[in-house]
Amino acid sequence: MQVFEDKKSFWRNCLTKLKGKIKKNDFIGFDIETFGDENKFYSGSFYYYKKGVPMYKYFKCKNEMLKFILRREFRNKYVVATNLGFDLTGLFWDTPYWNNIAGNLITRGSDILMASYDLGNNNGKIKFIDTMNYVGFSVEKLGKIIGVPKLPKPDCLGRLPNNKWEEFDLMQYNIQDSRISCDFMYFLQEGINKAGGNLKITIASTSMDVWRRGHLKDFIIKEEYLLKDSSIKDLIFNGYYGGRTEIFKRGVFKDVNYYDINSLYPSVMLKKFPNPNSVKKIFNPNISYILNYEGVTECMVECPYMHKPLLPLRVDGKLIFPIGNFKGTYNNVELRKALQLGYKITPLKQIVYTEMFYPFKTYVEHFYNQRLLYKSQGSNMELIMKLLLNSLYGKFAQRNRQKVVIKKLHDMSDEEYLSYLKLDNPSFDVKNGVLIDIEKSEFNGIFSLPIFSSYVTSYARLVMYDYINKYDTIYMDTDSIFIKEKLNNCSNKLGDMKLECNVSEGVFIKPKMYKIDDEIKIKGVTRCSDEEFKDLLMGIGVSKVKFSKLRESIRRGINPNTKIEVTKNVCLNDTKRKWDKDFNIFNNDDSDPLEVDYFNGENHVINNFDLPIDNDKFLDEEVNAFINNNLHYKKHFKGRLMDFKVLLKSLLGKGFNLVNFDFLSLSNDKPLSEYEDDLIHGGI
């Protein structure tokens, strides 16, 4: 056993079993009603329990509603809404209270996970959280789970009531929504407490709490601390890839079988995993360490032609599965399979683990059995067991943290504003009278052990690879496949393949874009109708009305939650595999893998678009679709629009995904070269 002289440093890098009492939080349900195109506040309510007795307060005055909740009586309680971003900004945005809460935002992307209002004078904080931090269900679906039905939509929803009857219906509707959010959180907390843990602010952190309390047997030390090498963590993260989503054939297919694996990720968590306490750095990397140990290897790869290659590769932000010569980082368990398939591997950098163990076996077995028990009893507690099973693995790979401050300038003191100017912070910006400070930093918590997350996804991809390689697969997505063949030995057991449904007719276009019978799935287009789907196939944009989120609203210079019309244009061509021609609904096509070559220190796709595909036309279509979906760019660039399009086209041709380019910091005197840097790094 290694001796550690610095005890404080040791415990900061050591994951240990949690102890202490199980806590019970108090919750207050929260909902507002709005009217008009700007979704202005009309009324709102709080629903809570006082000594076990249900209470509610309904308000038509925003100021009175705020004064009621921002009291010491409710300190350290959780005010909960479903879709918190809408209700929080709808209540706070145009009030003097906003800047207080805006200095304490925890966000994930454009979503607000939690906000805190500091009562001052050591009186504590009022905390606001979202039910969607735990499960992405609507209020209606949450109500069904807990047996409290959502009421029918009032006739006046979205507009001002015309009479007292409409007013009464709206009030009841609003209070019931607040009640559902409140009661669901108590239901969730009860299940988590029974599971042996505390309810945290997300389901992932909650799962971590449950696992550490009941299933972590011994302490685990982070690899970079043991090896005294901070680059080790980057090496492990470089070998971490997500699920595999690919289309191998496209067009219209009849009589297709849709299969998926029962709880794929929990099932592979039953396997042995590398023990971080046993990590060793290899100073003379070679194949023998791949063959004999689990670990992570950075290597040069030579992949001969195969229709479905095994190893993933990130090229300009896109995950592909190529043939050719490339440099990558992989877990040894996948490299052993690659060697069997005929890959040639030249190790460059390696770590190995001399010991394996079962960190998740008791956790998965216990909660899967509990899930089956609750299911047999008809108990909705089954949902909580499912959430715990599916939400743990990713928490070990949390890599970044984000602190967000969004304050209105006219409510800031000169002293406070000057303090931001003096910081010389590159993340600091001012847009339309609002100060935005988004500080991103690397997360280095004690549970930052990405080897666990990485091996979960490696194991899962290997399971799926056996299926897609054995059968004539049309389409796959993480844990599911669409094939013409019928599988034997299907079951509902953990880790087994089961038949989800038989598809009479499926239209498969590209990853995350398909239609199976009456179900339509298109990434970025919600609730797509059959007519809209047909329009997209014909190259016609689809118009949707959405509510603007906070940062988008600031960028556009409008109030949060304003109704805006956006036109969605979708490029029909897939860029993750090689196709001989453009997509045509009347033709069924097969594909080949992309080929990659490594030169000038980078991996490059060398046959992304072969004739007869019109590459230039495809790039123009993709860029125009992006501009039409983000009309504020067209307005901002005006005379420079063509130059901006050329820039986008160049980046797209290199494999960048334009869907990531939605948060640019716009400035009239900013040169395009700086925008290129923003685009490459994802904007702010």
C-alpha positions in Angstrom: 0.0 0.0 0.0 1.4 3.4 -1.0 2.1 5.8 1.9 0.6 9.3 1.6 2.2 12.1 3.5 -0.3 14.8 2.8 -3.5 13.6 4.4 -5.6 16.6 3.3 -4.6 16.1 -0.3 -5.3 12.4 -0.1 -8.8 12.8 1.1 -9.6 15.4 -1.6 -8.7 12.7 -4.1 -10.3 9.7 -2.5 -13.9 8.6 -2.9 -15.3 7.1 0.3 -18.4 5.7 1.7 -21.0 8.2 2.8 -22.4 8.1 6.3 -24.8 10.3 8.2 -28.6 10.6 8.6 -31.0 10.5 5.7 -32.5 14.0 5.3 -36.0 14.9 4.5 -36.5 18.2 2.6 -39.6 20.3 2.5 -41.0 21.3 -0.9 -43.2 24.1 -2.2 -44.9 23.6 -5.6 -44.8 26.6 -7.9 -46.5 27.6 -11.1 -47.5 30.7 -13.0 -50.0 31.5 -15.8 -49.2 33.9 -18.6 -51.0 35.7 -21.5 -50.1 37.2 -24.8 -47.3 36.8 -27.3 -44.8 37.8 -24.6 -46.2 35.4 -22.0 -46.7 38.2 -19.5 -47.4 37.2 -15.9 -51.1 37.0 -15.0 -51.2 34.8 -11.9 -49.4 32.2 -9.9 -49.6 29.9 -6.9 -47.6 28.0 -4.3 -48.7 24.7 -2.9 -47.1 23.3 0.3 -47.7 21.5 3.6 -47.7 23.0 7.0 -47.5 20.4 9.8 -48.9 17.9 7.3 -51.8 20.1 6.3 -52.0 21.0 2.6 -51.9 24.8 2.0 -52.0 27.0 -1.1 -51.7 30.6 -2.0 -52.9 32.1 -5.3 -51.8 35.5 -6.5 -52.7 37.9 -9.3 -50.0 40.4 -8.2 -46.4 39.4 -9.0 -45.0 41.6 -6.2 -47.2 40.1 -3.6 -46.3 36.6 -4.8 -42.6 37.4 -4.5 -42.9 39.0 -1.1 -44.8 35.9 0.2 -42.2 33.4 -0.9 -39.0 35.4 -0.2 -39.4 35.2 3.6 -37.3 33.6 6.4 -40.2 31.2 7.0 -39.3 29.4 3.8 -35.5 29.5 4.1 -33.6 26.4 3.0 -36.8 24.9 1.5 -37.1 23.9 -2.1 -39.5 25.7 -4.3 -40.1 23.4 -7.2 -41.6 23.9 -10.7 -41.9 21.7 -13.8 -39.9 23.6 -16.5 -38.3 25.9 -14.0 -36.8 28.3 -16.5 -40.2 29.4 -17.7 -41.7 30.0 -14.3 -38.6 31.5 -12.7 -38.0 34.1 -15.4 -41.7 34.8 -15.7 -41.9 35.7 -12.0 -38.5 37.4 -11.4 -37.3 38.8 -14.7 -38.7 42.3 -14.7 -38.4 42.9 -10.9 -35.7 44.3 -8.6 -35.4 40.8 -7.2 -33.9 39.3 -10.4 -30.3 40.3 -9.8 -30.2 38.6 -6.5 -31.3 35.2 -7.9 -29.3 35.7 -11.2 -26.1 35.7 -9.3 -26.7 32.1 -8.1 -27.8 30.1 -11.2 -26.7 26.5 -11.8 -27.3 25.7 -15.4 -26.9 22.9 -17.9 -26.7 24.3 -21.4 -29.7 26.7 -21.7 -31.6 25.0 -18.8 -31.7 26.3 -15.3 -31.2 23.4 -12.8 -31.3 25.5 -9.6 -31.4 29.1 -8.5 -31.0 30.5 -5.0 -32.3 33.7 -3.5 -30.1 35.0 -0.7 -32.3 36.5 2.1 -29.3 38.3 3.5 -28.2 38.9 7.2 -27.5 35.2 7.6 -31.2 34.3 7.1 -30.4 31.6 4.6 -31.6 31.0 1.0 -34.7 30.1 -0.8 -33.8 27.4 -3.4 -35.7 26.9 -6.7 -35.4 23.6 -8.5 -36.9 21.8 -11.5 -38.7 18.4 -11.5 -37.0 17.8 -14.9 -33.7 17.5 -13.1 -34.9 14.0 -12.2 -37.2 13.0 -15.0 -38.2 14.8 -18.2 -41.9 14.4 -17.8 -44.7 16.9 -18.3 -47.0 17.9 -15.4 -49.7 15.7 -16.8 -47.4 12.6 -16.8 -46.1 13.4 -13.3 -49.8 13.7 -12.1 -50.6 10.2 -13.5 -47.6 8.7 -11.6 -48.7 10.1 -8.3 -52.5 9.8 -8.9 -53.2 13.5 -9.0 -54.7 14.3 -12.4 -53.8 17.4 -14.3 -57.1 19.4 -14.9 -58.4 20.1 -18.4 -57.0 23.2 -20.0 -59.1 26.3 -19.3 -60.6 28.1 -22.3 -58.7 31.2 -21.3 -55.3 29.5 -21.1 -52.7 31.9 -22.7 -55.1 34.9 -22.7 -56.9 37.1 -20.1 -60.0 35.6 -18.6 -63.3 37.1 -19.8 -65.4 36.4 -16.7 -65.3 35.1 -13.2 -66.0 31.5 -14.3 -62.9 31.5 -16.6 -61.0 33.1 -13.7 -62.0 30.4 -11.4 -61.1 27.6 -13.9 -57.7 29.2 -14.4 -57.1 29.4 -10.6 -58.0 25.8 -10.1 -55.9 24.7 -13.0 -52.9 26.6 -11.8 -53.1 25.4 -8.1 -53.4 21.8 -9.3 -50.2 22.1 -11.4 -48.4 23.5 -8.3 -49.7 20.6 -6.3 -48.5 18.0 -8.8 -45.0 19.4 -8.8 -44.9 19.5 -5.0 -46.4 16.0 -4.4 -44.2 14.4 -7.1 -41.1 15.7 -5.2 -42.4 14.1 -2.0 -43.1 10.9 -3.8 -39.6 10.9 -5.3 -37.9 11.7 -2.0 -39.8 8.9 -0.3 -38.5 6.4 -2.9 -34.9 7.7 -2.7 -35.0 7.6 1.1 -36.3 4.0 1.0 -33.4 3.2 -1.4 -31.0 4.5 1.3 -30.0 7.9 0.0 -30.7 11.6 0.1 -32.4 13.5 -2.7 -29.9 15.8 -4.4 -30.5 18.5 -7.1 -30.2 16.1 -10.0 -31.0 12.4 -10.4 -27.4 11.7 -11.3 -26.1 13.2 -8.0 -28.9 11.4 -6.2 -27.8 8.1 -7.6 -24.2 8.8 -6.6 -25.4 9.4 -3.0 -27.4 6.2 -2.9 -24.5 4.1 -4.3 -21.9 5.6 -2.0 -24.1 5.0 1.1 -25.1 1.5 0.4 -22.8 -0.1 -2.2 -19.3 1.4 -2.1 -17.3 -1.1 -0.2 -13.8 0.5 0.0 -12.2 3.9 -0.8 -11.2 4.6 -4.4 -8.3 6.9 -5.2 -8.1 9.0 -8.4 -5.5 7.8 -10.9 -3.9 11.2 -11.6 -3.2 11.5 -7.9 -1.7 8.1 -7.5 0.5 8.6 -10.6 1.2 12.2 -9.8 0.4 13.1 -13.4 -2.5 15.3 -14.2 -2.5 14.3 -17.9 -3.7 10.8 -17.0 -7.2 12.1 -16.5 -7.2 13.6 -20.0 -6.0 10.3 -21.4 -8.9 8.5 -19.8 -11.4 11.1 -21.0 -10.0 10.8 -24.5 -10.9 7.2 -24.5 -14.5 7.9 -23.4 -17.1 7.8 -26.2 -20.9 7.7 -26.1 -23.4 5.4 -27.6 -23.3 4.4 -31.3 -26.0 5.9 -33.5 -25.7 5.0 -37.2 -27.7 4.4 -40.3 -26.3 1.7 -42.6 -29.2 1.6 -45.2 -31.6 4.4 -46.0 -34.9 4.7 -47.7 -38.3 3.0 -47.3 -38.3 -0.5 -45.7 -41.4 -2.7 -45.1 -41.8 -5.3 -42.4 -38.9 -4.3 -40.2 -38.3 -5.6 -36.6 -37.4 -3.1 -33.9 -35.4 -4.6 -31.1 -33.8 -3.1 -28.0 -31.8 -4.4 -25.1 -33.4 -4.4 -21.6 -31.4 -1.8 -19.6 -28.2 -2.1 -21.6 -26.1 0.2 -19.4 -27.2 -1.3 -16.1 -26.6 -4.8 -17.5 -23.0 -4.2 -18.4 -22.4 -2.6 -15.0 -22.6 -6.1 -13.6 -19.2 -6.8 -15.1 -15.8 -6.4 -13.6 -14.2 -2.9 -13.9 -10.6 -1.7 -13.6 -9.8 -0.8 -10.0 -8.3 2.8 -10.0 -6.3 1.9 -6.9 -4.2 -0.5 -9.0 -3.3 1.9 -11.9 0.1 1.7 -13.4 1.8 3.9 -16.0 3.5 2.0 -18.8 6.8 3.6 -19.9 7.3 1.2 -22.9 3.8 0.7 -24.4 3.2 -2.5 -26.4 0.5 -4.9 -27.5 1.1 -7.3 -24.6 -0.4 -4.9 -22.1 -3.5 -4.6 -24.3 -3.8 -8.4 -24.4 -3.2 -9.0 -20.7 -4.6 -6.0 -18.8 -7.5 -3.7 -18.8 -6.5 -0.1 -19.3 -6.4 2.8 -21.7 -4.1 3.1 -24.7 -3.4 6.0 -27.0 -2.4 4.4 -30.3 -2.0 4.6 -34.1 -4.7 2.5 -35.7 -4.8 0.8 -39.1 -8.3 -0.5 -40.0 -8.8 -2.6 -43.2 -12.0 -2.3 -45.1 -15.0 -3.7 -43.2 -18.6 -2.7 -43.6 -19.1 -1.9 -40.0 -15.9 -0.9 -38.2 -15.6 -1.3 -34.5 -13.6 1.7 -33.1 -15.1 5.2 -32.7 -13.3 8.4 -33.6 -14.0 12.0 -33.0 -13.3 14.1 -36.1 -14.1 17.9 -35.7 -16.7 17.2 -33.1 -18.4 14.4 -34.9 -18.4 10.7 -33.7 -17.7 8.3 -36.6 -16.7 4.7 -37.0 -14.1 4.8 -39.8 -11.6 2.6 -41.7 -8.1 3.8 -42.6 -5.2 5.1 -40.6 -5.8 7.3 -37.6 -4.7 8.2 -34.1 -7.1 7.5 -31.2 -7.4 6.6 -27.6 -9.3 3.5 -26.5 -10.0 1.1 -23.6 -8.1 -2.1 -23.9 -11.3 -4.2 -23.9 -12.2 -2.7 -27.3 -8.7 -2.9 -28.6 -8.6 -6.6 -28.0 -11.8 -7.0 -30.1 -10.3 -4.8 -32.8 -7.2 -7.0 -33.0 -9.4 -10.0 -33.5 -11.1 -8.2 -36.4 -7.9 -7.5 -38.2 -7.0 -4.0 -36.9 -3.3 -3.1 -36.5 -2.5 -1.3 -33.3 0.7 0.6 -32.5 0.6 1.8 -28.8 1.9 5.2 -28.0 0.9 5.8 -24.4 -0.6 3.5 -21.9 -2.0 3.0 -18.4 -3.1 -0.4 -17.1 -4.9 -1.7 -14.1 -3.5 -4.7 -12.3 -6.7 -5.4 -10.4 -10.4 -5.8 -11.4 -13.4 -5.6 -9.1 -17.2 -5.4 -9.1 -18.1 -1.8 -8.0 -21.7 -1.9 -9.2 -22.9 -5.5 -9.0 -24.8 -5.3 -5.8 -26.2 -1.9 -6.7 -27.6 -3.1 -10.1 -28.9 -6.5 -8.7 -30.6 -4.8 -5.8 -32.4 -2.1 -7.7 -33.3 -4.3 -10.7 -34.9 -6.8 -8.4 -36.7 -4.0 -6.6 -37.9 -2.7 -9.9 -39.3 -6.1 -10.8 -41.0 -6.3 -7.4 -42.6 -2.9 -7.7 -43.7 -3.7 -11.2 -45.4 -6.9 -10.1 -47.2 -4.9 -7.4 -48.3 -2.2 -9.9 -46.4 0.4 -7.9 -45.1 3.5 -9.6 -42.0 3.3 -7.3 -40.7 1.2 -10.3 -39.9 4.5 -12.0 -37.5 5.5 -9.2 -35.7 2.2 -9.4 -35.3 2.7 -13.2 -34.0 6.2 -12.7 -31.4 5.0 -10.2 -30.2 2.2 -12.5 -29.8 4.5 -15.5 -28.4 7.6 -13.9 -25.3 6.6 -12.0 -22.7 5.7 -14.6 -22.4 9.2 -16.2 -21.8 11.0 -13.0 -18.3 9.6 -12.8 -17.4 11.4 -16.1 -18.6 14.9 -15.0 -15.8 17.0 -16.5 -16.9 20.7 -16.4 -18.7 23.0 -14.2 -20.4 26.3 -15.2 -21.1 29.3 -13.1 -23.5 31.7 -14.6 -24.3 35.3 -13.7 -27.0 37.2 -15.7 -27.7 40.6 -14.2 -29.5 43.7 -15.5 -27.2 46.7 -15.6 -29.8 49.2 -14.5 -30.3 47.2 -11.2 -26.5 47.0 -10.6 -24.6 49.5 -8.5 -21.7 51.3 -10.2 -19.3 49.6 -7.8 -20.6 46.1 -8.7 -20.3 46.8 -12.4 -16.8 48.1 -12.1 -15.8 45.0 -10.2 -16.6 43.0 -13.3 -14.6 45.3 -15.5 -11.6 45.0 -13.3 -11.6 41.2 -13.4 -10.4 41.2 -17.0 -12.6 38.1 -17.5 -12.8 36.9 -21.1 -16.2 35.3 -20.3 -17.7 38.6 -19.3 -20.0 40.3 -21.9 -22.9 42.8 -22.0 -25.8 42.4 -24.4 -28.9 44.6 -24.6 -28.4 46.0 -21.1 -27.7 42.7 -19.5 -24.4 41.6 -18.0 -23.5 37.9 -18.8 -20.7 36.2 -17.1 -20.3 32.4 -17.9 -17.3 30.9 -16.2 -16.5 27.4 -17.2 -14.0 25.4 -15.3 -12.8 21.8 -15.0 -14.7 19.7 -12.4 -12.4 17.8 -10.1 -14.7 16.3 -7.5 -13.8 13.2 -5.6 -16.1 11.1 -7.7 -14.4 12.2 -10.9 -13.4 8.7 -12.0 -14.1 8.6 -15.8 -12.7 5.1 -16.2 -16.0 3.7 -14.9 -18.2 5.7 -17.3 -15.8 4.9 -20.2 -15.8 1.2 -19.5 -19.6 1.2 -19.3 -20.0 2.6 -22.8 -17.2 0.4 -24.1 -18.9 -2.7 -22.8 -22.2 -1.5 -24.2 -20.8 -0.8 -27.7 -19.3 -4.2 -27.8 -22.6 -5.8 -27.0 -24.3 -3.9 -29.8 -21.4 -4.6 -32.2 -22.1 -8.3 -32.0 -25.7 -7.7 -33.1 -25.0 -5.2 -35.9 -22.2 -7.3 -37.3 -24.3 -10.5 -37.3 -27.4 -9.1 -38.8 -28.2 -7.0 -41.8 -28.8 -3.8 -39.8 -30.7 -0.9 -41.3 -30.4 1.5 -38.3 -29.1 1.5 -34.8 -29.3 3.8 -31.8 -27.3 3.1 -28.6 -29.3 0.1 -27.4 -31.6 -0.7 -30.3 -31.5 -2.1 -33.9 -33.8 -2.2 -36.8 -33.4 -5.3 -38.9 -35.5 -7.5 -41.3 -34.5 -10.8 -39.6 -36.4 -12.2 -36.6 -34.2 -12.9 -33.5 -34.5 -16.1 -31.4 -34.0 -16.2 -27.6 -35.5 -12.8 -26.9 -36.7 -12.2 -23.3 -37.4 -9.5 -20.8 -34.4 -10.4 -18.7 -31.8 -7.8 -17.8 -29.4 -7.4 -20.7 -31.4 -9.6 -23.2 -32.7 -8.3 -26.5 -36.5 -7.9 -26.8 -38.8 -7.2 -29.6 -40.1 -3.6 -29.2 -42.4 -3.8 -32.2 -42.8 -4.9 -35.8 -42.7 -1.9 -38.1 -45.0 -2.2 -41.1 -43.2 0.6 -42.9 -40.2 2.6 -41.9 -38.5 5.6 -43.5 -34.9 5.8 -42.5 -33.0 9.0 -43.5 -30.0 9.6 -41.2 -29.1 9.3 -37.5 -31.9 10.7 -35.3 -34.2 11.1 -38.3 -36.7 8.4 -39.2 -40.4 7.5 -39.3 -41.7 4.1 -38.2 -45.4 3.7 -38.9 -47.0 6.7 -37.2 -44.0 7.7 -35.0 -41.7 10.4 -36.3 -38.4 11.2 -34.8 -36.3 14.2 -36.0 -33.6 15.7 -33.8 -34.4 19.4 -33.4 -38.0 19.2 -34.6 -40.5 18.5 -31.9 -44.0 17.1 -32.4 -43.5 16.7 -36.2 -46.7 15.9 -38.0 -47.0 13.6 -41.0 -47.5 16.7 -43.3 -44.5 18.4 -41.9 -42.4 15.3 -42.3 -43.4 15.2 -46.0 -42.4 18.9 -46.4 -39.0 18.3 -44.9 -38.4 15.4 -47.4 -39.3 17.9 -50.2 -36.8 20.5 -48.8 -39.6 22.7 -47.4 -38.9 24.3 -44.0 -41.2 23.7 -41.1 -42.4 26.6 -39.0 -42.7 26.2 -35.2 -43.7 28.5 -32.4 -41.5 28.2 -29.3 -40.9 30.2 -26.1 -37.6 31.9 -26.0 -35.2 30.8 -23.3 -33.2 33.2 -21.1 -29.9 33.6 -23.0 -31.6 33.5 -26.4 -34.0 36.2 -25.3 -31.1 38.4 -24.1 -29.3 37.9 -27.4 -32.4 38.8 -29.4 -33.3 41.8 -27.1 -36.7 40.4 -26.1 -38.3 39.3 -22.8 -37.8 35.7 -21.7 -40.7 33.3 -22.7 -41.7 35.4 -25.7 -43.3 33.4 -28.4 -41.1 33.3 -31.5 -41.6 31.6 -34.8 -38.6 29.6 -36.1 -38.3 27.8 -39.4 -36.6 24.4 -39.2 -34.8 23.2 -42.3 -33.2 19.8 -42.3 -30.5 18.5 -44.5 -31.4 15.0 -45.6 -27.8 13.7 -46.2 -25.9 11.7 -43.6 -22.3 12.7 -43.0 -21.3 9.8 -40.7 -21.0 7.3 -43.5 -20.2 7.3 -47.2 -23.1 7.3 -49.7 -22.9 7.0 -53.5 -25.6 9.6 -54.1 -27.8 12.1 -52.4 -30.8 10.9 -50.4 -33.9 10.1 -52.4 -37.1 8.8 -50.8 -37.7 6.6 -53.9 -34.3 4.8 -53.7 -33.0 2.5 -51.0 -29.2 2.9 -50.6 -26.5 1.0 -48.8 -23.4 2.8 -47.4 -19.7 2.3 -46.6 -17.7 3.6 -43.7 -15.8 6.8 -44.0 -12.1 6.6 -44.6 -9.7 8.6 -42.4 -6.0 9.4 -42.8 -3.7 10.9 -40.2 -1.4 13.7 -41.4 -0.1 17.0 -40.2 -0.8 15.8 -36.6 -4.6 15.4 -37.2 -7.1 12.9 -38.4 -8.8 13.9 -41.6 -11.8 12.3 -43.4 -10.7 11.7 -47.0 -13.8 10.4 -48.7 -16.7 12.1 -46.9 -18.4 13.0 -50.2 -17.5 11.0 -53.4 -19.2 11.7 -56.7 -21.9 11.7 -57.8 -22.9 13.5 -54.6 -22.7 17.3 -55.2 -20.6 18.2 -52.2 -20.8 22.0 -52.9 -24.6 21.9 -53.2 -24.9 19.9 -50.0 -22.7 22.3 -48.0 -24.7 25.3 -49.4 -28.0 23.6 -48.3 -26.7 22.9 -44.8 -25.4 26.5 -44.3 -28.7 28.0 -45.7 -30.7 25.8 -43.4 -28.6 27.0 -40.4 -29.0 30.6 -41.3 -32.8 30.2 -41.8 -33.1 28.6 -38.4 -31.1 31.5 -36.8 -32.4 34.6 -38.6 -30.7 37.0 -36.1 -27.4 36.1 -37.7 -28.8 37.2 -41.1 -29.9 40.5 -39.6 -26.6 41.0 -37.7 -24.1 40.3 -40.5 -26.1 42.1 -43.3 -23.3 43.1 -45.7 -21.0 40.4 -44.4 -23.5 37.6 -44.7 -21.8 36.0 -47.7 -18.5 36.0 -46.0 -20.1 34.5 -42.9 -21.7 31.8 -45.0 -18.3 31.0 -46.6 -16.9 30.7 -43.1 -19.7 28.3 -42.0 -19.3 26.3 -45.2 -15.6 25.9 -44.7 -16.1 24.6 -41.1 -18.9 22.3 -42.2 -16.7 20.9 -44.9 -14.1 20.0 -42.2 -16.8 18.1 -40.3 -18.0 20.6 -37.7 -21.6 20.3 -36.6 -23.5 23.5 -37.1 -26.0 22.6 -34.4 -23.4 23.6 -31.8 -23.1 27.2 -33.2 -26.1 28.8 -31.6 -24.5 31.0 -28.9 -22.2 33.4 -30.6 -21.2 36.6 -29.0 -22.2 39.2 -31.6 -20.4 42.5 -32.0 -20.6 45.0 -34.9 -16.8 45.5 -35.0 -15.8 41.9 -34.5 -13.7 40.5 -37.3 -14.7 37.2 -38.9 -11.5 35.6 -37.8 -12.6 35.9 -34.2 -16.0 34.4 -35.1 -14.1 31.4 -36.5 -12.4 30.9 -33.2 -15.8 31.2 -31.4 -17.4 28.7 -33.7 -14.6 26.2 -33.3 -14.8 26.4 -29.6 -18.6 26.3 -29.5 -19.3 30.0 -28.7 -20.2 31.1 -25.2 
